[in-house]
């Protein structure tokens, strides 16, 4: 086996997030690699770096033993023989299929300086036959289904005869017979000594076709499992899921007191449905912390955003304290006491360059005015009280929020909404990005609030959190709630099993 | 069924020419002055600069941009022509081409590499160039050789042969480059989805720069033609063509959102715009109403387009 690609501690960050924290791996010829990880683990960014769409900030890529500087996709394709079927399809909707397949080498079809359509179409037909697709290639790409588009892209990649081929979530829109056909193509390429990287959320597919699995978690390489075809699939599966969802040590959690109380019903959803959700029903009672879990991107965050009126709700009913309400926009949610806290704390929740006072006061300022003018003393008192109640560590109310630590920022956000007297908090990843000690503090704070009558519905991702924080746990998959857990000790094995179908 | 489909395609591809013919028939019916050969020849001549400016604008709009500097480039070209023609026609036109290349490259560089919105970039360029034109030619005038004027406006028995050939040449060039060359297809690709185009290996920045160069170049050629028509240089002569270029592009079926359209439609629209001026004049409608009509036309066309785009999305 000879090494084809080697990546050495690739690092990349986008404003506010470190997407890749130094990822290293090597890919051999004649092997198929599975690349797995939750949404946001960095898979797509890694693929885009290999294709030259993003430039890494640190680290290097060796191809065939030589250092490669990949500046754009053309270089990746022609200098390094590397190609990708991208997750976000890269077909141009207005151009014909034939033009799309050969877009970056149309001059090869010039006849007296002009594109010869017949020659172009003949070649395109041949390329499509390779992937078993027979369609009218003169139609614009926008006319085709997602599955057809991904096959068109595959034919586009294959027509360049790549040494390294990456398939990023290509199978998601494909029927199983087409997937089998795809696997046939992949096996043939493998036999010819090509390197393939297969990115998929469907673990079954990964286990079926791959030789090795590369697991990413939060931008780091969690591990590489090799020779998977020779091991027990059930064991491998457990191992992979555990690696993908792994966890931190040393967190302190409050007692699950919500289980024993049968509090008043605060929020009920019945059959909520929209583009991201299918028939979601759930109840949250006083004294409870209820969590939404599952692999990332299965509709948990969009469920919160729908309840908050940020996403349109097509069907279903929402009840607050037994009363049916309509939520058409965020204002409707807020006026009914539903307060949403985004996981994008710094961008969507805070004015970083304003002081603590304004940030806490702003959401409920209407309650402290007379004839439209702010009652300054009362406002100050209310904010001060909140700062001490939540133990926000700030030298003064005039401190700018950007000078606060992450944990204190999150408390400022909580304070802002608590002043508005919420009936329920719906929080996306309440402790995200905080250190272990501060995480514990936030957990205890949420528990205290729920004991005081403000329950929480939260999206949680970290396995430790998922198991230890909520009284009840709802697992989501593809926009549906597929399983509910409400034991004192949740069974991790059973839990992880429910993440996948 | 099949025949129906073909008919539908012909109508959707050539509707603007149908509009043009209907417009001409209606205008001829409305005014006896309109249905003369001399009117049609003037219309043809006045359509040339609109079609030329519209050539570059079509490229720019197809690639998801706007070029607000086209009128100013045309003005600058008349100003340069009026002060350099005494060096000789070739030297004068050569320097105009060179300068417009630089202007286009700067616009393109600002838009692609510096990521300045094309609206802002070319708005700045428009004011900058207007100032430069006024510096060169503070008041209309200067020297344009008689022979040069005669050649560019050469008529054969009342038919403006050379202007017509210029129109045909521009149309052929525009259509062939957009439909049959990689450059043209890449413009559609960028207009359709810049990110996808990049992933597909299109050098988006370089193509954008080329697009703005084409735009400046075609606007400069329009300016040369205008200078022959008015027989002088004028720092404001090109200004009206900015507006006309957008009307021509949008009325011709090129979508504001980029990626859809063609130059064929722009040419027909240029003829319609030129005709509108004449019929309004013949009907004795005062000049300020011309502006009102043109303004309503552009807003109307853009509005219809937005409806089309919206209906496609849903």
Interface residues (C-beta under 8 A of the other chain):
Chain A: X51 X53 X72 X73 X74 X77 X84 X86 X88 X89 X90 X91 X92 X93 X94 X95 X99 X100 X103 X104 X106 X107 X113 X114 X115 X156
Chain B: X176 X179 X180 X181 X182 X185 X186 X188 X189 X191 X192 X193 X195 X196 X197 X198 X199 X200 X201 X202 X203 X259 X260
